[in-house]
């Protein structure tokens, strides 16, 4: 029996993806060493499940479909830029979600209970909808990055319809992760 590294996500429109790539380029000019997320891998993670037995994937897909089938599609905006865990100790550089954030949290919370019943662990951190732009490498002076992030706090990346939830696999390779869609759960 094989195990598949699995997560649930909302994909992004090509227009928003292009805006995010432009933002990555702008942030790259800070000189901070950041491993940028490849453009085709940009997404909004709702829940990371970790290693899932391949025979469990259909159950995960059914749970996702059952949860979102009665929820209407909604508009979301990508706005703001920041970092986790703190501007003085940045590890993850992200773009935020404005409109649609409440709906994403509601879907996350609705998914969590049936997935916990299947044996998956609850995230220790509170869910905050975001798009990971990159991961900061090494130690360095964070002043320049913190200054740029503060200036981009009101950055606007566009609006899109969130119309489906994806069940995805993530295969880690030297070149970076390879994501594959395992299932789709359309919103009403």
C-alpha positions as CSV (number, residue, x, y, z in Angstrom):
1,X,0.0,0.0,0.0
2,X,1.5,3.4,-1.0
3,X,1.1,6.7,0.8
4,X,0.5,10.0,-1.0
5,X,1.4,13.4,0.4
6,X,-2.0,15.1,0.2
7,X,-3.6,18.5,0.6
8,X,-6.9,20.3,-0.2
9,X,-6.6,23.6,-2.1
10,X,-8.3,26.3,-4.2
11,X,-6.5,26.9,-7.5
12,X,-5.9,30.4,-8.8
13,X,-6.9,32.1,-12.1
14,X,-4.2,32.8,-14.7
15,X,-4.7,36.6,-14.1
16,X,-4.0,36.3,-10.4
17,X,-1.1,34.0,-11.0
18,X,0.5,36.6,-13.3
19,X,0.0,39.3,-10.7
20,X,1.7,37.1,-8.1
21,X,4.6,36.4,-10.3
22,X,5.1,40.1,-10.8
23,X,5.0,40.5,-7.0
24,X,7.6,37.8,-6.6
25,X,9.8,39.6,-9.1
26,X,9.4,42.8,-7.1
27,X,10.2,41.1,-3.8
28,X,13.2,39.3,-5.3
29,X,14.8,42.7,-5.8
30,X,15.2,43.0,-2.0
31,X,18.2,40.8,-2.2
32,X,16.8,38.5,0.5
33,X,17.5,34.8,-0.3
34,X,14.0,33.3,-0.9
35,X,13.1,30.0,-2.6
36,X,10.1,31.2,-4.7
37,X,7.1,29.0,-5.3
38,X,6.9,28.1,-9.0
39,X,4.1,30.0,-10.8
40,X,2.2,26.8,-11.6
41,X,2.3,25.7,-8.0
42,X,0.7,28.9,-6.5
43,X,-2.6,28.0,-4.8
44,X,-4.5,28.5,-1.5
45,X,-4.1,25.5,0.8
46,X,-7.1,24.8,3.0
47,X,-5.9,21.7,4.7
48,X,-2.6,19.8,4.6
49,X,-3.2,16.1,5.4
50,X,0.3,14.7,5.1
51,X,0.8,11.1,4.1
52,X,-2.5,9.5,3.1
53,X,-2.9,5.8,2.2
54,X,-3.8,5.6,-1.5
55,X,-7.0,3.6,-0.6
56,X,-8.2,6.5,1.5
57,X,-8.0,9.1,-1.3
58,X,-11.6,8.3,-2.6
59,X,-12.9,8.9,1.0
60,X,-11.1,12.2,1.2
61,X,-12.5,13.2,-2.2
62,X,-16.1,12.3,-1.1
63,X,-15.7,14.3,2.1
64,X,-14.6,17.3,0.1
65,X,-17.4,16.9,-2.4
66,X,-20.1,16.5,0.4
67,X,-18.9,19.6,2.3
68,X,-18.8,22.0,-0.7
69,X,-21.7,20.6,-2.8
70,X,-24.2,22.8,-1.0
71,X,-22.0,25.9,-0.7
72,X,-22.2,28.5,-3.5
73,X,-19.2,29.6,-5.5
74,X,-17.9,32.9,-4.3
75,X,-15.6,35.8,-5.3
76,X,-12.3,36.2,-3.6
77,X,-9.7,38.9,-3.8
78,X,-5.9,38.5,-3.4
79,X,-4.6,41.5,-1.4
80,X,-1.9,42.4,1.0
81,X,1.6,40.9,1.5
82,X,3.2,39.7,4.7
83,X,5.2,37.0,6.3
84,X,5.0,34.2,8.9
85,X,5.8,34.0,11.7
86,X,7.0,37.6,12.3
87,X,8.6,40.4,10.2
88,X,11.8,40.1,12.3
89,X,12.0,36.4,11.7
90,X,10.4,35.8,8.3
91,X,10.2,32.2,7.1
92,X,7.2,32.3,4.7
93,X,6.4,35.3,2.5
94,X,2.7,35.3,1.5
95,X,0.0,37.1,-0.4
96,X,-3.3,37.5,1.6
97,X,-6.9,36.9,0.9
98,X,-9.4,39.8,1.3
99,X,-12.9,39.1,0.2
100,X,-13.6,35.4,0.3
101,X,-11.5,34.8,3.4
102,X,-14.6,34.1,5.6
103,X,-15.9,31.5,3.1
104,X,-12.5,29.8,3.0
105,X,-12.3,29.6,6.8
106,X,-15.9,28.2,6.8
107,X,-15.0,25.5,4.3
108,X,-11.8,24.7,6.2
109,X,-13.7,24.4,9.5
110,X,-16.4,22.2,7.9
111,X,-13.8,19.9,6.4
112,X,-11.8,19.5,9.6
113,X,-14.3,17.5,11.6
114,X,-14.9,14.6,9.1
115,X,-11.2,14.5,8.3
116,X,-10.3,14.3,12.0
117,X,-12.7,11.4,12.2
118,X,-10.6,9.7,9.5
119,X,-7.6,10.1,11.8
120,X,-5.9,13.3,10.5
121,X,-4.4,15.7,12.9
122,X,-5.7,19.2,13.5
123,X,-3.2,22.0,12.6
124,X,-1.6,23.6,15.6
125,X,-1.9,27.0,14.1
126,X,-5.1,28.8,13.4
127,X,-6.0,28.7,9.7
128,X,-5.3,31.9,7.9
129,X,-6.1,31.9,4.2
130,X,-3.0,32.9,2.2
131,X,-0.9,32.0,-0.9
132,X,2.7,31.0,-0.1
133,X,5.0,33.1,-2.4
134,X,8.2,31.7,-1.1
135,X,10.3,30.4,1.8
136,X,13.1,32.5,3.3
137,X,16.4,30.8,3.3
138,X,19.1,31.2,6.0
139,X,19.7,34.1,8.4
140,X,20.1,37.6,7.3
141,X,19.2,41.2,8.2
142,X,15.4,41.4,7.8
143,X,15.1,45.2,7.8
144,X,15.0,45.5,4.0
145,X,12.4,42.8,3.5
146,X,10.3,44.1,6.4
147,X,10.4,47.6,4.9
148,X,9.3,46.3,1.5
149,X,6.5,44.2,3.0
150,X,5.2,47.2,5.0
151,X,5.0,49.2,1.7
152,X,3.1,46.4,0.0
153,X,0.5,45.9,2.8
154,X,-2.2,47.4,0.5
155,X,-1.1,45.5,-2.6
156,X,-4.0,44.3,-4.8
157,X,-3.6,41.1,-6.9
158,X,-7.1,40.9,-8.4
159,X,-10.4,39.1,-8.0
160,X,-11.6,35.6,-9.1
161,X,-14.4,33.1,-8.7
162,X,-13.7,30.3,-6.3
163,X,-15.8,27.5,-7.9
164,X,-14.1,24.3,-6.8
165,X,-11.9,22.6,-4.2
166,X,-9.1,20.4,-5.3
167,X,-7.7,17.3,-3.6
168,X,-4.0,17.4,-4.6
169,X,-0.9,15.2,-4.2
170,X,2.5,16.7,-3.6
171,X,5.6,14.7,-4.7
172,X,8.8,16.3,-3.4
173,X,11.7,16.3,-5.8
174,X,15.1,18.1,-6.0
175,X,13.6,20.6,-8.5
176,X,10.7,21.3,-6.2
177,X,7.3,19.8,-5.5
178,X,5.2,18.3,-8.3
179,X,1.4,18.8,-7.7
180,X,-1.2,16.5,-9.2
181,X,-5.0,16.8,-9.0
182,X,-6.4,13.7,-7.4
183,X,-10.0,14.9,-7.2
184,X,-12.3,17.9,-7.8
185,X,-15.2,19.1,-5.6
186,X,-17.3,21.7,-7.3
187,X,-19.1,24.3,-5.3
188,X,-22.8,24.8,-6.0
